[in-house]
Amino acid sequence: MKKELTSKEKLFCAYYCAGRNGREAAAKSGYRFAERSAEKLLRRKDILSYIAKNDKTEKAGSADITAGYYRLAFGCVADAVSLLFTDEFSESNIEGLDLFNVSEIKRQKGGAIEIKFFDRLKALEKLSEINGKTVRSSQNSLYSAIEKSASALKEWENNE
C-alpha cells in the first residue's frame, strides 16, 4: 500500500514548486535542518512524483524562469546580511549561503562591505507579466485616483 505524504511534506512540495529552492522550501515548511532535509526529500520518488503532478507551470524552462523571479521577489536576504558580520571569508563560510538575490559584493579598502541586491519590484513586475496580469505603476494609480476625485468633485458641483 502506498503511503500518503504528510502535510509537512506536501507543504514542502508546494514551496518547492513555487521557488525551485529545496533549502528554502524545507525551511519554510518547518524542517529543522533545511538543507539536509531538502536533499533527503528531493531523493524520494514519491516526493518527486508529487511535485511533478502538482507543478502548475507548463514548461520546464518557464518553470525555472518563474522560480527565479519568485526567489528574487520573495527570497530571504539573511545569508547575505550575515556576511557583514563575518570577519574572515573562506570557501567553507560562503559555500552554504543562499546568495541568489545578491547582484554584487564589494569589499572596500577600510574593510567595509557593500552588498547590492537585485530589484524586487522588477521581479514582481516580471512575475505579474508571466502570470498574464498587468501591473499599474504607482504613478498611474495616483493619477487615476486624482482623476476620479476631480470627476466626483465636478459632478458634485454640477448637482448644487
C-alpha positions as a printed Julia matrix, in Angstrom:
160×3 Matrix{Float64}:
   0.0    0.0     0.0
   1.24   3.44   -0.96
   1.97   5.77    1.96
   0.46   9.24    1.61
   2.65  12.29    2.1
   2.37  14.16    5.37
   1.04  17.71    5.38
   4.58  18.94    6.05
   5.88  17.06    3.0
   3.05  18.43    0.85
   3.86  21.93    2.06
   7.5   21.36    1.13
   6.39  20.32   -2.37
   4.23  23.43   -2.75
   7.06  25.74   -1.71
   9.46  23.85   -3.95
   7.13  24.23   -6.96
   6.88  27.95   -6.3
  10.55  28.7    -5.79
  12.59  25.7    -7.02
  14.82  26.08   -3.96
  14.89  22.96   -1.8
  16.63  24.55    1.15
  14.21  27.49    1.26
  11.2   25.19    0.8
  12.31  22.98    3.66
  12.91  25.96    5.94
   9.51  27.48    5.16
   7.86  24.1     5.73
   9.31  23.89    9.23
  12.13  21.38    8.79
  14.83  21.9    11.38
  17.89  21.19    9.23
  16.65  22.67    5.98
  19.49  21.85    3.63
  19.87  18.24    4.77
  16.1   17.7     4.8
  15.73  19.12    1.31
  18.39  16.77   -0.02
  16.66  13.76    1.51
  13.2   14.81    0.35
  14.3   15.52   -3.21
  15.78  12.0    -3.47
  12.44  10.35   -2.7
  10.42   9.12   -5.67
   7.07   9.84   -4.02
   8.07  13.46   -3.38
   9.35  13.92   -6.94
   6.19  12.45   -8.45
   4.01  14.64   -6.21
   5.98  17.71   -7.32
   5.68  16.72  -10.99
   1.94  16.08  -10.64
   1.21  19.35   -8.86
   3.57  21.63  -10.74
   1.34  24.21  -12.4
   3.9   25.51  -14.87
   3.68  24.1   -18.37
   7.29  24.0   -19.5
  10.42  23.2   -17.57
  12.08  26.33  -18.95
   9.25  28.61  -17.9
   9.11  26.92  -14.5
  12.75  27.74  -13.89
  12.3   31.33  -15.06
   9.24  31.8   -12.88
  11.03  30.23   -9.93
  13.99  32.56  -10.41
  11.81  35.65  -10.42
   9.93  34.27   -7.41
  13.18  33.86   -5.5
  14.28  37.38   -6.45
  10.95  38.86   -5.38
  10.37  36.9    -2.17
  13.71  35.33   -1.31
  15.45  35.75    2.0
  18.48  38.04    2.29
  19.53  36.9     5.76
  22.53  34.92    4.47
  23.82  37.94    2.57
  23.41  40.18    5.6
  25.29  37.62    7.72
  28.33  38.33    5.53
  28.5   41.78    7.12
  29.26  40.17   10.48
  31.84  37.69    9.2
  35.44  38.63    9.9
  37.08  36.15    7.55
  35.85  34.95    4.21
  36.62  31.41    3.25
  35.06  28.93    0.89
  33.58  27.0     3.8
  31.92  30.18    5.17
  30.3   31.1     1.89
  29.54  27.65    0.45
  26.3   27.05    2.35
  24.91  30.57    1.98
  21.98  31.43   -0.27
  23.23  34.47   -2.19
  20.77  34.24   -5.09
  19.38  37.75   -4.51
  22.84  39.36   -4.46
  23.86  41.17   -7.63
  27.2   42.49   -6.39
  29.5   42.33   -3.37
  32.39  44.74   -2.91
  34.96  44.9    -0.15
  36.25  48.43    0.26
  39.71  49.47    1.44
  38.71  50.17    5.04
  37.26  46.68    5.37
  33.67  47.77    4.76
  31.48  45.52    2.66
  28.95  46.78    0.13
  26.19  44.39   -0.93
  23.81  45.18   -3.78
  20.64  43.18   -4.31
  18.53  42.64   -7.4
  15.44  44.83   -7.67
  12.47  43.06   -6.04
   9.9   45.34   -7.69
  11.17  44.49  -11.17
  10.99  40.8   -10.3
   7.4   41.25   -9.11
   6.52  43.05  -12.35
   8.02  40.21  -14.39
   6.12  37.62  -12.35
   2.95  39.56  -12.99
   3.66  39.64  -16.73
   4.33  35.9   -16.77
   1.03  35.28  -15.0
  -0.78  37.46  -17.56
  -1.65  40.28  -15.21
  -0.71  43.87  -15.79
   0.88  45.91  -13.07
  -0.05  49.54  -12.81
   2.73  51.72  -11.57
   2.16  53.83   -8.5
   2.26  56.95  -10.68
  -0.61  55.68  -12.82
  -2.56  54.73   -9.7
  -2.07  58.17   -8.21
  -3.05  59.86  -11.45
  -6.14  57.66  -11.7
  -7.15  58.46   -8.12
  -6.76  62.22   -8.71
  -8.75  61.95  -11.92
 -11.6   60.12  -10.17
 -11.62  62.66   -7.35
 -11.75  65.55   -9.8
 -14.64  63.91  -11.67
 -16.55  63.32   -8.44
 -15.97  66.93   -7.35
 -17.1   68.27  -10.73
 -20.23  66.11  -10.59
 -20.95  67.29   -7.02
 -20.56  70.96   -8.06
 -22.93  70.44  -11.02
 -25.58  68.98   -8.71
 -25.5   72.01   -6.39
